[in-house]
């Protein structure tokens, strides 16, 4: 009897100990907070040497963090943010630009899936780029809670949530912080992952007056004062976010990451304004693959685990997800996971003297000369993705020391970016062997990306009988092919259709076969023009046409699956304003 009692007591003790151990383990797991700013260049930080901008909270965070001063990102927001979320080159993830070219493929896995699989609670608040593909939202990718601002409205914006659109009151950066802290507070002892993705300091530069006024009072132009005001307002939001974490007693058990998504834009700025911001005198800006477009500071704070200080090891945006998986000791893979292009930076974070891995990354110009789809009169449409050549683009292969440029005019150059960070002295003829190695590696990486058949394609929207977020709406610029002079405007609109035979073809995924009404919105539709839709060897004429709208009734999509139709103009419209197709709405009207 005594033996049984002692055995029972021992069993209870072991059980309680195991439960205690599991609880302690769960409590010891680090939380993760990722903070992303928008269009903040490498020179737009006080801790990077800018003596004008006021960023005290980011400066303090830098002192408490391991800092990679030149993280290699992509030249624009959607590409960089998709790489953050997938750990992959943005081109392989399907994203080759912004707007219609932000084609995050549905088979990718995003950060919240890895954390949710490990039992974390997951939240995402702020900018939507890089975390959705039309009907598939971040809550379909493992996020428990999310709220997205629409566009770049810095005050009183509308947010997209799981339950519908919500009208917000107040500054968007403050709403994002409030939502983040509310989510974190409700997690209690549960481990959490949260991203706060600001839209500041992206255009339009309309900050709270109290942040811009000190810069104007100091004699700076209104444009520069407004921009710096946006930076300081965003910095203030970062400070409030970190203080909120501290007040909850969670700051020291949270891995905090901060980065910007790409280089700066200098719209309407004078040379004096630009000089104030471009403190390192780097070439280029956002959308370009010069250094100023693709390097930003990256901070990682984890008290008692990561020693603050500069990290000189080579680091890229693709490394963020593998690094977080390593730091949080998550499972390395998910079912059907595609291979990472990044590596874990944990060795460098834990040891500032850790060896740097010899590797190079490919980057592509996003817009302007040298961007895919800007050749032969086209601006943004790629008719034959498999045939987009190296020769027509501005590509770079960026390594730790050397950087190889392939220009769209056929020239190439090699720079030593440690000795020559301004990319001013071409050393290709002095280092022929290195130049050749980089040329070959660029060709190899580009061939891998092109042969994947995942890049330079437009999104395929799903069409069904019930409307819903991301369904039944195709933007004009999502044309799979376009013939005639054409141009993408405002990222999503297609301008063209000025001559007889000009047309654009669109591929859609029909979930519900049947009869649809297609409603087309745009500009400069003329009563003198003759438009038609062609599908499956049938031609449909419009029933209603006015300057801003066309309606095609009774278009029969006979079967589900991928279907391609074309929008075509059958007469010349010389002397008339060139039409712009903004979006095509599909309204289900009848079952076959």
TAJO-V995225 format. One line per field, one symbol per residue. ss: DSSP state (H for helix, E for strand, L for the rest). psi: psi as a letter, one per 40 degrees, with the letter a starting at -180 (. if undefined). A space follows every 50 residues. Layout:
BEGIN
ss = ???
psi = ???
END
This chain:
BEGIN
ss = LHHHHHHHHHHHHHHHHHHHHHHHHHHHLLEEEEEEELLLLLLLLHHHLL LLLLLHHHHHHHHLLEEEEEEELLLLHHHHHHHHHHLLLLLLLLELLLHH HELLLLLLLLHHHHHHHLLLEEEEEELLLLLLELLELHHHHLLLEEEEEL LLLLELLEEEELLEEEELLLEHHHHHHHHHHHHHHLLLLLLEEEEEELLL LLLLLLLLHHHHHHHHHLLLLHHHHHHHHHHHHHHHHHHHHHHHHHHLLL HHHEEEEEEELLLLLLLLLLHHHHHHHLLLLLLLLLLLLLHHHHEEEEEE ELLLLLLLEEELLLLELLHHHHHHHHHLLLLLLLLLLLLLLLLLLHHHHH LLLLLLLLLLEEEELLLLLLLLLLLLLLLLLLLLHHHLLLLLLLEEEELL LEEEEELLLLLEEEEELLLLLLLLLLLLLLLHHHHHHHHHHHHHHHHHHH HLLLLLLLLLEEELLLLLLLLLEEEHHHLLEEELLLEEELLLEEEELLLL LLEEEEEEEELLLEEEEEEEEEELLLLLLLEEEEELLEEEELLEEELLEE EEEEEEELLLEEEEEEEEELLLLLLLLLEEEEEEEEEEEELL
psi = dddddddddddddddddddddddddddehiihhhhhihfhidefideeeh edihgddddddddeihhhdghhaieidddddddddeeihdddeeheaibd egghieeihidddddddeeiihihhaieheeigbehideefehdiihhih afheifihihideaihhihahddddddddddddddeebeiiihhhhhiei fiiiggihdedddddddeeiiddddddddddddddddddddddddddefe defhhhihiieaaiifhfiidddddddgeefiiaaieieidedehiihih hgiedhhiihheihiideeddddddddefiidiihfhiiieiiheddddd heeiiihhiiihiiidiaheihefifeigehhdgdeehiddeihiihhad dihhhhieeeiiihigeddgeefdhhededgddddddddddddddddddd eefeifiiihihhaehiiheiehhideehdihhihihhifdeihhafeih ehihihhihhdhiahihhhhiaifhieeihiihhhfeihhiidhhadeii hhifhhhdiiahihiihiheiifheihhihhdihhhhhdhh.
END
